[in-house]
Amino acid sequence: MSQPIIRIDNIVKRYGPLTVLDGLSMEVMPGEKLALIGPSGSGKTTILRILMTLETISDGFIQVDGEQLYHMKKAGSLVPADERHLHKMREKIGMVFQHFNLFPHKCVLDNVTLAPMLTKGMARAQAEKRAMELLDMVGLADKAKSMPAQLSGGQKQRVAIARALALSPKIMLFDEVTSALDPELVEEVLNVMRKLASETDMTMLLVTHEMGFAHDFADRVLFFDRGKIVEEGKPEDIFRHPKQERTQTFLRKIIAAGHRV
């Protein structure tokens, strides 16, 4: 039996007096596709930001790929991680955000090649070859020399996915990647994610309000509320036969709002 690639052990995240995550524990297996659903403010995005080290934890432990994320061994005991350790751990994880965060003054190709050249010391020719392969995969090889302002929202998000993949992460995090898009552009981004899910063994965590996509994409669905996992299971069980009343209420509201589940 393989070990979890992510092990979250009793973590707490506080912002001043507000506790966003309260003693959260969860595991993710290598290659697993996980969908995190729940109302706004339930802590889903906070988990992704913590894994990406964009937020720190107030308490608890996280292991990624067999190593502590926020701690490291020193003189036989665990101490808070230094920046060098965090930098090394970040290389295992890629993240795609709700707002694309592309560099507006750099063309598409430069947006995708910049991180591998800066963080991994990759030669430009090698970085550009890899970038073109990724842009081809997301259907945008013909836009390599375009500037972000010349792209639609869906195209920008596909470039952002290619950019995150350029560092060859073991784990990909997707935070509401379609929520800033016009409805007709959503599908082109979801198609790229479907392709990634079916053609790679990458571990993927997805925070989304696209319940129909979560149903088709995920091996397992976690329903969050108030910083805790209320219910988890296979998509069919969560969406068709939820056991917890809180999950049932949430899904009823989603369906009433016209979303497919």
VOKOL-541056 format. One line per 8 residues: number of its first residue (from 1); their letters; for each residue x, y, z of N, C-alpha, C, O. Coordinates in steps of 0.001 Angstrom, whole numbers, m for minus. Layout:
NUM = A = X Y Z X Y Z X Y Z X Y Z ~ ...
***
This chain:
1 = MSQPIIRI = 865 m1199 0 0 0 0 896 1241 0 1768 1377 858 ~ 684 2143 m956 1525 3342 m1009 1137 4315 107 23 4281 631 ~ 2079 5172 449 1858 6181 1486 1113 7379 895 1219 7644 m303 ~ 356 8108 1732 m286 9337 1244 766 10320 745 1843 10436 1329 ~ 449 11027 m341 1364 12071 m817 1147 13364 m26 2046 14197 84 ~ m77 13518 529 m370 14638 1441 m985 14055 2707 m1944 13286 2649 ~ m425 14429 3836 m1005 14033 5129 m1137 15286 5987 m140 15890 6383 ~ m2370 15664 6266 m2659 16842 7086 m3118 16343 8450 m4089 15595 8559
9 = DNIVKRYG = m2406 16767 9480 m2624 16198 10802 m2988 17285 11805 m2132 18006 12319 ~ m4300 17377 12065 m4801 18214 13149 m4372 19675 13024 m3950 20293 14002 ~ m4484 20221 11805 m4025 21606 11633 m5102 22610 12051 m6303 22364 11943 ~ m4618 23728 12524 m5464 24853 12919 m4960 26076 12162 m3753 26288 12041 ~ m5889 26874 11655 m5524 28147 11022 m6398 29242 11604 m7624 29210 11496 ~ m5740 30210 12221 m6475 31334 12806 m6043 32636 12141 m4877 32826 11797 ~ m7013 33521 11972 m6725 34914 11615 m7202 35744 12803 m8388 36052 12917 ~ m6276 36103 13682 m6699 36807 14888 m7673 35948 15675 m7375 34789 15961
17 = PLTVLDGL = m8837 36495 16032 m9805 35712 16815 m10598 34698 15967 m11309 33856 16515 ~ m10475 34782 14644 m11267 33915 13759 m10513 32616 13460 m9395 32648 12946 ~ m11125 31487 13780 m10548 30180 13457 m11186 29676 12170 m12387 29408 12121 ~ m10364 29551 11126 m10860 29154 9810 m10812 27633 9636 m11737 27035 9087 ~ m9735 27019 10104 m9608 25554 10100 m9374 25116 11538 m8525 25668 12239 ~ m10134 24121 11967 m10153 23780 13390 m9871 22286 13580 m10786 21463 13577 ~ m8588 21954 13746 m8232 20555 13977 m8479 19669 12773 m8963 18546 12914 ~ m8149 20170 11584 m8435 19443 10345 m7383 18358 10087 m6181 18616 10154
25 = SMEVMPGE = m7850 17153 9795 m6966 16051 9381 m7520 15438 8104 m8727 15232 7982 ~ m6637 15146 7151 m7044 14483 5917 m5815 13919 5218 m4692 14364 5455 ~ m6043 12935 4355 m4957 12339 3582 m5349 12299 2113 m6521 12142 1769 ~ m4345 12444 1255 m4553 12348 m191 m3535 11353 m727 m2343 11467 m444 ~ m3999 10377 m1501 m3104 9351 m2028 m2469 9814 m3346 m3042 10649 m4045 ~ m1290 9278 m3687 m653 9655 m4957 m1580 9387 m6144 m2169 8312 m6260 ~ m1697 10387 m7022 m2523 10244 m8214 m4004 10472 m7994 m4784 10440 m8945 ~ m4402 10700 m6752 m5831 10887 m6458 m6309 12242 m6969 m5585 13236 m6923
33 = KLALIGPS = m7552 12253 m7459 m8202 13496 m7897 m9280 13820 m6851 m10252 13083 m6690 ~ m9081 14929 m6156 m9917 15262 m5013 m10663 16567 m5269 m10055 17563 m5662 ~ m11976 16569 m5049 m12765 17799 m5171 m13178 18266 m3786 m13712 17494 m2989 ~ m12923 19552 m3507 m13310 20163 m2236 m14485 21093 m2518 m14365 22055 m3278 ~ m15617 20793 m1898 m16812 21607 m2116 m17326 22121 m772 m16921 21643 288 ~ m18223 23101 m839 m18795 23655 377 m19062 25135 203 m18638 25735 m784 ~ m19769 25732 1165 m20107 27154 1053 m18867 28033 1117 m17812 27609 1588 ~ m19010 29270 635 m17912 30245 730 m17543 30433 2195 m18411 30479 3067
41 = GSGKTTIL = m16245 30540 2453 m15790 30758 3821 m15657 29489 4639 m15440 29554 5849 ~ m15785 28314 3986 m15727 27059 4750 m14311 26540 4932 m14107 25544 5626 ~ m13314 27206 4314 m11927 26827 4528 m11278 26097 3373 m10116 25702 3468 ~ m12012 25907 2273 m11481 25111 1136 m10248 25771 518 m9202 25136 378 ~ m10373 27035 152 m9256 27739 m479 m8097 27895 494 m6937 27859 84 ~ m8391 28065 1765 m7334 28193 2775 m6438 26955 2777 m5223 27073 2932 ~ m7026 25772 2607 m6233 24536 2565 m5242 24589 1404 m4067 24262 1571 ~ m5718 24999 229 m4823 25078 m930 m3708 26092 m688 m2546 25829 m997
49 = RILMTLET = m4057 27233 m142 m3058 28286 99 m2024 27845 1140 m853 28216 1057 ~ m2462 27058 2109 m1535 26520 3111 m595 25508 2464 604 25512 2741 ~ m1127 24644 1607 m278 23658 923 741 24348 20 1852 23849 m163 ~ 366 25491 m541 1256 26238 m1436 2201 27146 m644 3027 27846 m1230 ~ 2080 27134 690 2843 27980 1630 2604 29471 1404 3464 30300 1703 ~ 1428 29801 875 1022 31210 782 427 31684 2104 344 32884 2362 ~ 14 30733 2935 m450 30991 4300 289 30010 5200 636 28908 4775 ~ 527 30411 6440 1140 29474 7388 42 28837 8244 m1113 29261 8208
57 = ISDGFIQV = 417 27822 9007 m544 27192 9910 m311 27691 11329 802 28070 11693 ~ m1377 27685 12126 m1268 28100 13531 m864 26929 14415 m237 27112 15459 ~ m1231 25718 13986 m906 24526 14771 m1041 23292 13875 m1690 23342 12830 ~ m421 22186 14294 m538 20929 13563 657 20665 12652 1654 21386 12681 ~ 530 19619 11847 1621 19187 10968 1082 18822 9587 m40 18332 9454 ~ 1893 19067 8568 1549 18665 7199 2766 17980 6597 3883 18495 6650 ~ 2522 16804 6022 3566 16113 5260 3199 16138 3785 2049 15892 3420 ~ 4173 16435 2944 3990 16389 1489 5091 15510 908 6277 15781 1093
65 = DGEQLYHM = 4691 14463 210 5647 13563 m436 6678 13028 567 7868 12930 267 ~ 6190 12687 1758 7044 12060 2768 7878 13009 3604 8621 12563 4478 ~ 7774 14319 3357 8549 15300 4123 7628 16289 4815 6560 16624 4301 ~ 8047 16753 5983 7298 17799 6659 7319 19075 5811 8350 19436 5244 ~ 6170 19749 5733 6078 20977 4939 6546 22192 5751 7391 22962 5295 ~ 5993 22354 6950 6285 23547 7748 7314 23306 8849 7606 24198 9646 ~ 7856 22097 8883 8887 21766 9875 10038 21055 9172 9881 20553 8059 ~ 11183 21018 9824 12313 20266 9297 13121 19719 10473 13055 20219 11596
73 = KKAGSLVP = 13882 18676 10165 14679 18051 11221 15983 18833 11418 16674 19191 10464 ~ 16287 19080 12680 17549 19764 13021 18007 19208 14366 17280 19268 15358 ~ 19210 18672 14384 19781 18082 15608 18819 17077 16240 18670 17010 17460 ~ 18162 16286 15360 17310 15191 15844 15911 15587 16267 15137 14730 16694 ~ 15562 16860 16160 14190 17248 16524 13573 18114 15425 14278 18654 14573 ~ 12241 18236 15461 11520 19035 14462 11518 20499 14869 11163 20841 15997 ~ 11917 21360 13941 11911 22798 14181 11158 23460 13029 10997 22847 11974 ~ 10690 24707 13210 10014 25394 12108 10906 25466 10868 12110 25698 10971
81 = ADERHLHK = 10305 25265 9704 11051 25239 8439 11626 26611 8128 10994 27635 8388 ~ 12841 26623 7565 13405 27879 7088 13004 28079 5622 12396 27200 5012 ~ 13349 29236 5070 12912 29595 3716 13471 28629 2673 12813 28346 1672 ~ 14670 28130 2901 15274 27194 1947 14461 25900 1859 14223 25374 772 ~ 14040 25400 3025 13226 24181 3061 11873 24423 2371 11414 23597 1583 ~ 11247 25561 2677 9951 25887 2070 10077 25983 548 9209 25510 m185 ~ 11155 26593 87 11388 26735 m1354 11493 25358 m2014 10923 25130 m3081 ~ 12220 24448 m1379 12381 23091 m1912 11025 22381 m1975 10721 21695 m2951
89 = MREKIGMV = 10215 22554 m926 8911 21883 m870 7941 22462 m1905 7120 21739 m2469 ~ 8046 23772 m2147 7157 24423 m3132 7323 23837 m4524 6381 23851 m5316 ~ 8496 23327 m4829 8748 22791 m6167 7911 21543 m6455 7743 21156 m7611 ~ 7395 20926 m5411 6574 19713 m5582 5126 20052 m5957 4358 19179 m6362 ~ 4763 21353 m5813 3350 21740 m5899 3163 22878 m6892 3923 23846 m6886 ~ 2140 22760 m7751 1749 23846 m8646 346 24309 m8291 m466 23519 m7809 ~ 56 25574 m8525 m1280 26089 m8197 m1784 27001 m9304 m1039 27819 m9844 ~ m3049 26848 m9629 m3729 27715 m10593 m4818 28458 m9832 m5640 27859 m9139
97 = FQHFNLFP = m4802 29783 m9980 m5664 30636 m9169 m6923 31050 m9945 m7022 30887 m11161 ~ m7859 31584 m9192 m9109 32088 m9777 m8819 33198 m10788 m9387 33216 m11879 ~ m7929 34122 m10417 m7523 35200 m11321 m6116 34854 m11811 m5225 34534 m11024 ~ m5946 34925 m13099 m4878 34205 m13788 m3468 34589 m13348 m2554 33766 m13413 ~ m3281 35838 m12898 m1978 36284 m12387 m858 36148 m13417 286 35879 m13050 ~ m1171 36331 m14692 m106 36338 m15706 629 37674 m15660 65 38692 m15259 ~ 1896 37657 m16075 2636 38916 m16174 2167 39647 m17430 2389 39159 m18538 ~ 1517 40818 m17281 893 41469 m18439 1894 41978 m19474 1550 42135 m20646
105 = HKCVLDNV = 3148 42239 m19041 4156 42813 m19948 4991 41731 m20632 5920 42046 m21375 ~ 4666 40456 m20386 5415 39363 m21022 4482 38541 m21900 3315 38340 m21562 ~ 5001 38069 m23023 4178 37252 m23919 3886 35899 m23273 4465 35549 m22245 ~ 2984 35153 m23888 2551 33860 m23360 3749 32933 m23134 3879 32326 m22071 ~ 4616 32830 m24136 5775 31935 m24029 6659 32316 m22843 7101 31448 m22089 ~ 6917 33625 m22678 7766 34072 m21564 7097 33812 m20216 7777 33500 m19239 ~ 5776 33936 m20157 5058 33637 m18917 5274 32188 m18485 5383 31897 m17294 ~ 5334 31284 m19464 5457 29851 m19150 6917 29460 m18877 7178 28553 m18087
113 = TLAPMLTK = 7868 30141 m19531 9282 29741 m19378 9975 30387 m18183 11007 29892 m17729 ~ 9425 31482 m17669 10134 32265 m16657 10483 31453 m15407 11636 31453 m14975 ~ 9503 30765 m14823 9754 30042 m13563 10774 28917 m13710 11666 28820 m12867 ~ 10695 28050 m14741 11714 27002 m14862 13126 27557 m15029 14089 26970 m14536 ~ 13251 28690 m15724 14571 29281 m15921 15101 29905 m14621 16287 29801 m14311 ~ 14199 30555 m13868 14638 31229 m12642 14845 30250 m11489 15850 30330 m10781 ~ 13902 29329 m11295 13954 28485 m10094 14716 27189 m10309 15271 26633 m9360 ~ 14752 26693 m11560 15441 25428 m11809 16702 25591 m12647 17400 24617 m12931
121 = GMARAQAE = 16989 26829 m13041 18183 27077 m13832 18141 26430 m15203 19181 26111 m15780 ~ 16926 26236 m15728 16767 25578 m17029 17240 26504 m18150 16973 27706 m18120 ~ 17934 25950 m19124 18376 26738 m20281 17161 27207 m21070 16149 26508 m21132 ~ 17258 28404 m21681 16113 28961 m22403 15582 28005 m23468 14369 27823 m23581 ~ 16462 27397 m24243 16008 26504 m25328 15191 25336 m24775 14164 24963 m25342 ~ 15656 24767 m23668 14942 23647 m23054 13608 24105 m22473 12592 23424 m22618 ~ 13620 25276 m21808 12395 25825 m21211 11363 26136 m22293 10171 25894 m22106 ~ 11826 26676 m23430 10890 27017 m24514 10329 25758 m25180 9161 25734 m25570
129 = KRAMELLD = 11146 24720 m25312 10670 23456 m25889 9564 22872 m25011 8512 22463 m25501 ~ 9826 22841 m23705 8827 22326 m22748 7570 23198 m22771 6453 22681 m22760 ~ 7755 24524 m22804 6612 25445 m22816 5737 25220 m24050 4510 25218 m23950 ~ 6360 25033 m25204 5590 24819 m26429 4813 23499 m26377 3695 23413 m26884 ~ 5407 22479 m25768 4685 21210 m25591 3450 21414 m24714 2375 20887 m25002 ~ 3619 22185 m23643 2498 22435 m22723 1439 23325 m23365 243 23084 m23202 ~ 1870 24348 m24091 904 25216 m24776 133 24430 m25831 m1053 24675 m26050 ~ 799 23498 m26475 115 22619 m27427 m923 21763 m26702 m2032 21564 m27196
137 = MVGLADKA = m549 21259 m25526 m1462 20420 m24756 m2732 21177 m24346 m3820 20602 m24323 ~ m2587 22471 m24023 m3762 23262 m23627 m4403 23976 m24824 m5316 24786 m24660 ~ m3912 23664 m26025 m4528 24186 m27251 m4171 25616 m27584 m4957 26317 m28221 ~ m2996 26063 m27165 m2638 27478 m27361 m1240 27671 m27961 m634 28727 m27777 ~ m726 26674 m28668 607 26811 m29279 653 28005 m30230 1695 28644 m30378 ~ m474 28307 m30873 m504 29421 m31835 m519 30796 m31160 m409 31820 m31834 ~ m657 30817 m29820 m707 32089 m29083 601 32377 m28340 651 33284 m27510 ~ 1659 31613 m28633 2905 31716 m27872 3456 33139 m27817 3993 33551 m26788
145 = KSMPAQLS = 3331 33890 m28903 3904 35239 m28951 2874 36328 m28615 3190 37517 m28648 ~ 1645 35915 m28294 611 36893 m27937 845 37439 m26530 1480 36791 m25698 ~ 327 38633 m26279 377 39222 m24944 m913 38858 m24211 m1947 38671 m24853 ~ m877 38752 m22884 m2089 38380 m22138 m3311 39232 m22474 m4431 38722 m22493 ~ m3108 40532 m22742 m4245 41417 m23042 m4967 41011 m24330 m6116 41397 m24545 ~ m4299 40238 m25180 m4904 39805 m26447 m5694 38502 m26301 m6280 38018 m27270 ~ m5711 37939 m25099 m6350 36641 m24874 m7694 36789 m24182 m7935 37759 m23463 ~ m8570 35812 m24410 m9827 35744 m23650 m9516 35224 m22246 m8414 34743 m21982
153 = GGQKQRVA = m10490 35325 m21358 m10311 34814 m19995 m9991 33329 m19982 m9129 32880 m19226 ~ m10680 32574 m20812 m10442 31134 m20870 m9043 30812 m21366 m8398 29886 m20875 ~ m8578 31579 m22340 m7216 31373 m22852 m6185 31727 m21783 m5194 31016 m21615 ~ m6416 32827 m21058 m5497 33204 m19973 m5405 32093 m18930 m4321 31777 m18438 ~ m6546 31509 m18602 m6530 30462 m17580 m5808 29220 m18080 m5142 28536 m17303 ~ m5934 28922 m19368 m5210 27770 m19922 m3696 28031 m19935 m2905 27112 m19721 ~ m3296 29287 m20187 m1868 29642 m20085 m1405 29463 m18630 m307 28967 m18379 ~ m2248 29871 m17685 m1892 29738 m16262 m1697 28265 m15885 m819 27939 m15086
161 = IARALALS = m2512 27382 m16458 m2354 25939 m16208 m1022 25455 m16790 m283 24720 m16135 ~ m721 25875 m18035 556 25494 m18663 1735 26003 m17833 2732 25301 m17660 ~ 1613 27219 m17325 2697 27797 m16513 2926 26985 m15233 4069 26738 m14848 ~ 1844 26574 m14579 1990 25773 m13356 2604 24407 m13662 3377 23877 m12864 ~ 2259 23840 m14817 2785 22529 m15202 4252 22583 m15618 4937 21560 m15613 ~ 4731 23762 m15976 6106 23900 m16488 7154 23500 m15462 8275 23148 m15828 ~ 6805 23550 m14186 7746 23178 m13131 7651 21685 m12780 8296 21220 m11841 ~ 6839 20941 m13546 6672 19491 m13342 6341 19135 m11893 7028 18314 m11286
169 = PKIMLFDE = 5288 19750 m11333 4946 19443 m9940 4344 18036 m9810 3814 17484 m10775 ~ 4434 17476 m8616 3784 16196 m8347 2314 16394 m7989 1488 15497 m8157 ~ 2008 17600 m7488 660 17911 m7002 207 19203 m7668 959 20176 m7728 ~ m1037 19206 m8173 m1607 20430 m8748 m2830 20850 m7944 m3695 20034 m7627 ~ m2885 22135 m7621 m3993 22717 m6875 m4747 23675 m7796 m4143 24519 m8458 ~ m6054 23536 m7831 m6897 24410 m8669 m7911 25112 m7773 m8745 24463 m7142 ~ m7836 26439 m7720 m8717 27202 m6835 m9759 27973 m7638 m9485 29058 m8150 ~ m10955 27403 m7740 m12073 28098 m8414 m11629 28646 m9765 m11868 29814 m10072
177 = VTSALDPE = m10987 27811 m10570 m10328 28317 m11782 m11300 28786 m12859 m10882 29441 m13813 ~ m12577 28469 m12729 m13541 28921 m13747 m14480 30016 m13245 m15299 30523 m14013 ~ m14374 30389 m11967 m15402 31285 m11415 m15303 32720 m11921 m16269 33475 m11816 ~ m14136 33113 m12473 m14001 34475 m13000 m14282 34540 m14506 m14142 35595 m15125 ~ m14682 33397 m15091 m14854 33332 m16544 m16300 33509 m16962 m17219 33184 m16210 ~ m16499 34030 m18179 m17832 34041 m18767 m18278 32590 m18972 m17453 31725 m19269 ~ m19583 32318 m18815 m20057 30928 m18881 m19612 30167 m20127 m19315 28976 m20044 ~ m19561 30842 m21293 m19213 30107 m22524 m17735 29749 m22591 m17333 28948 m23435
185 = LVEEVLNV = m16912 30335 m21706 m15485 30038 m21707 m15108 28968 m20672 m13980 28476 m20656 ~ m16062 28621 m19820 m15780 27670 m18737 m15370 26312 m19291 m14416 25697 m18815 ~ m16094 25857 m20294 m15906 24484 m20786 m14510 24255 m21350 m13952 23168 m21197 ~ m13934 25275 m22007 m12606 25076 m22599 m11549 24845 m21522 m10587 24112 m21748 ~ m11719 25458 m20365 m10785 25246 m19255 m11034 23880 m18610 m10091 23153 m18296 ~ m12300 23540 m18418 m12625 22233 m17827 m12132 21097 m18711 m11712 20057 m18203 ~ m12177 21282 m20035 m11691 20239 m20952 m10198 19974 m20763 m9749 18829 m20823 ~ m9427 21056 m20533 m7987 20885 m20278 m7781 20099 m18983 m6901 19242 m18903
193 = MRKLASET = m8598 20397 m17970 m8455 19699 m16689 m8889 18233 m16802 m8302 17352 m16174 ~ m9911 17991 m17603 m10309 16591 m17864 m9151 15819 m18499 m8857 14682 m18130 ~ m8507 16474 m19464 m7381 15857 m20162 m6248 15550 m19180 m5673 14461 m19197 ~ m5939 16525 m18328 m4901 16327 m17309 m5235 15163 m16392 m4380 14337 m16074 ~ m6499 15110 m15971 m6925 14069 m15034 m6844 12684 m15662 m6473 11716 m14998 ~ m7191 12595 m16943 m7243 11273 m17587 m5892 10824 m18124 m5638 9624 m18233 ~ m5023 11772 m18461 m3769 11408 m19141 m2531 11453 m18244 m1454 11043 m18676 ~ m2656 11939 m17011 m1490 11998 m16124 m1810 11301 m14803 m2971 11093 m14451
201 = DMTMLLVT = m741 10947 m14082 m942 10362 m12753 m692 11400 m11664 m394 11062 m10518 ~ m821 12671 m12043 m603 13765 m11099 m1713 13797 m10042 m2887 13580 m10343 ~ m1315 14071 m8815 m2295 14284 m7747 m2924 15656 m7955 m2209 16634 m8175 ~ m4254 15741 m7889 m4926 17013 m8171 m5977 17308 m7099 m6800 16453 m6771 ~ m5937 18530 m6559 m6950 18998 m5610 m7668 20173 m6240 m7042 21122 m6710 ~ m8977 20099 m6244 m9808 21074 m6945 m10830 21671 m5987 m11633 20950 m5396 ~ m10796 22995 m5837 m11870 23709 m5148 m12776 24279 m6225 m12315 25019 m7094 ~ m14059 23944 m6177 m14942 24358 m7268 m16391 24480 m6827 m16827 23846 m5866
209 = HEMGFAHD = m17136 25327 m7568 m18596 25361 m7453 m19242 24659 m8646 m20468 24596 m8740 ~ m18418 24128 m9560 m18932 23393 m10725 m19178 21951 m10299 m18317 21087 m10462 ~ m20367 21705 m9751 m20641 20394 m9145 m20674 19269 m10184 m20240 18150 m9910 ~ m21183 19570 m11359 m21217 18551 m12402 m19816 18112 m12785 m19556 16926 m12989 ~ m18909 19090 m12880 m17524 18763 m13200 m16872 17991 m12051 m16153 17018 m12280 ~ m17124 18427 m10823 m16566 17732 m9652 m17017 16270 m9647 m16237 15373 m9328 ~ m18272 16042 m10002 m18825 14674 m10051 m18062 13817 m11054 m17736 12662 m10779 ~ m17780 14402 m12231 m17117 13629 m13302 m15613 13492 m13076 m15011 12498 m13484
217 = FADRVLFF = m15003 14489 m12427 m13545 14595 m12318 m12972 13801 m11144 m11920 13172 m11262 ~ m13668 13838 m10023 m13041 13434 m8759 m13134 11933 m8489 m14103 11270 m8858 ~ m12083 11421 m7827 m12155 10086 m7235 m12886 10151 m5901 m13549 9203 m5482 ~ m12742 11306 m5245 m13333 11477 m3913 m13729 12937 m3742 m13041 13838 m4222 ~ m14839 13159 m3056 m15345 14517 m2807 m15379 14750 m1302 m15841 13902 m538 ~ m14876 15925 m883 m14934 16331 517 m15831 17550 631 m15608 18560 m36 ~ m16846 17450 1480 m17729 18591 1722 m17304 19283 3010 m17278 18681 4083 ~ m16971 20567 2874 m16494 21358 4004 m17566 22321 4495 m18368 22843 3720
225 = DRGKIVEE = m17555 22539 5801 m18369 23611 6382 m17699 24064 7670 m17378 23250 8536 ~ m17494 25353 7788 m16911 25957 8982 m15581 25304 9387 m15352 24998 10557 ~ m14726 25104 8401 m13380 24634 8689 m13255 23167 9029 m12205 22720 9489 ~ m14326 22408 8804 m14282 20973 9095 m14817 20184 7900 m15604 20697 7106 ~ m14377 18923 7785 m14936 18023 6780 m16213 17422 7374 m16170 16668 8347 ~ m17339 17771 6769 m18639 17285 7259 m18924 15893 6701 m19483 15035 7384 ~ m18524 15685 5432 m18824 14410 4775 m17831 14203 3639 m17428 15160 2978 ~ m17441 12958 3416 m16569 12645 2282 m16942 11290 1720 m17468 10431 2427
233 = GKPEDIFR = m16659 11109 427 m16971 9832 m204 m16819 9919 m1702 m16352 10927 m2233 ~ m17212 8864 m2378 m17182 8864 m3836 m18190 9884 m4355 m19201 10137 m3700 ~ m17927 10483 m5539 m18841 11506 m6070 m20295 11037 m6107 m21203 11779 m5733 ~ m20505 9814 m6557 m21874 9297 m6667 m22578 9306 m5306 m23761 9635 m5215 ~ m21842 8943 m4254 m22436 8899 m2913 m22729 10300 m2382 m23793 10546 m1813 ~ m21777 11217 m2573 m21959 12569 m2034 m23064 13313 m2777 m23900 13966 m2153 ~ m23074 13218 m4104 m24026 14010 m4888 m25408 13363 m4996 m26412 14066 m5107 ~ m25464 12053 m4964 m26775 11374 m5119 m27378 10930 m3781 m28597 10933 m3611
241 = HPKQERTQ = m26507 10549 m2830 m27014 10013 m1557 m26268 10596 m365 m25711 9847 438 ~ m26246 11936 m233 m25537 12517 919 m26207 12110 2232 m27432 12098 2348 ~ m25369 11776 3218 m25909 11300 4503 m26172 12442 5477 m27138 12407 6239 ~ m25307 13455 5447 m25410 14539 6430 m26420 15594 5973 m26486 15958 4799 ~ m27191 16062 6929 m28217 17065 6621 m27607 18344 6051 m28183 18973 5163 ~ m26420 18728 6574 m25765 19953 6083 m25386 19810 4608 m25523 20756 3832 ~ m24910 18628 4227 m24560 18381 2817 m25814 18434 1960 m25811 19024 880 ~ m26889 17814 2443 m28158 17792 1695 m28670 19206 1445 m29105 19528 339
249 = TFLRKIIA = m28617 20049 2477 m29089 21438 2360 m28258 22210 1342 m28803 22930 504 ~ m26945 22058 1416 m26039 22744 494 m26341 22348 m952 m26456 23212 m1821 ~ m26469 21055 m1210 m26696 20585 m2579 m28081 21003 m3090 m28242 21285 m4278 ~ m29066 21042 m2212 m30416 21515 m2615 m30335 22956 m3113 m30950 23312 m4118 ~ m29565 23782 m2393 m29415 25193 m2787 m28676 25310 m4122 m29023 26139 m4964 ~ m27661 24475 m4304 m26883 24480 m5555 m27789 24114 m6731 m27741 24752 m7783 ~ m28611 23084 m6543 m29522 22637 m7608 m30574 23720 m7895 m30911 23985 m9049 ~ m31082 24337 m6822 m32083 25398 m6979 m31512 26582 m7753 m32246 27293 m8438
257 = AGHRV = m30190 26793 m7641 m29533 27892 m8351 m29255 27542 m9813 m28706 28356 m10555 ~ m29637 26327 m10224 m29516 25949 m11623 m28250 25203 m11995 m27950 25038 m13178 ~ m27499 24747 m10992 m26262 24019 m11261 m26550 22520 m11421 m27407 21961 m10736 ~ m25823 21891 m12330 m25935 20427 m12510 m25057 19737 m11471 m23925 20152 m11224 ~ m25594 18677 m10867 m24765 17854 m9970 m24873 16392 m10387 m24256 15526 m9767
***
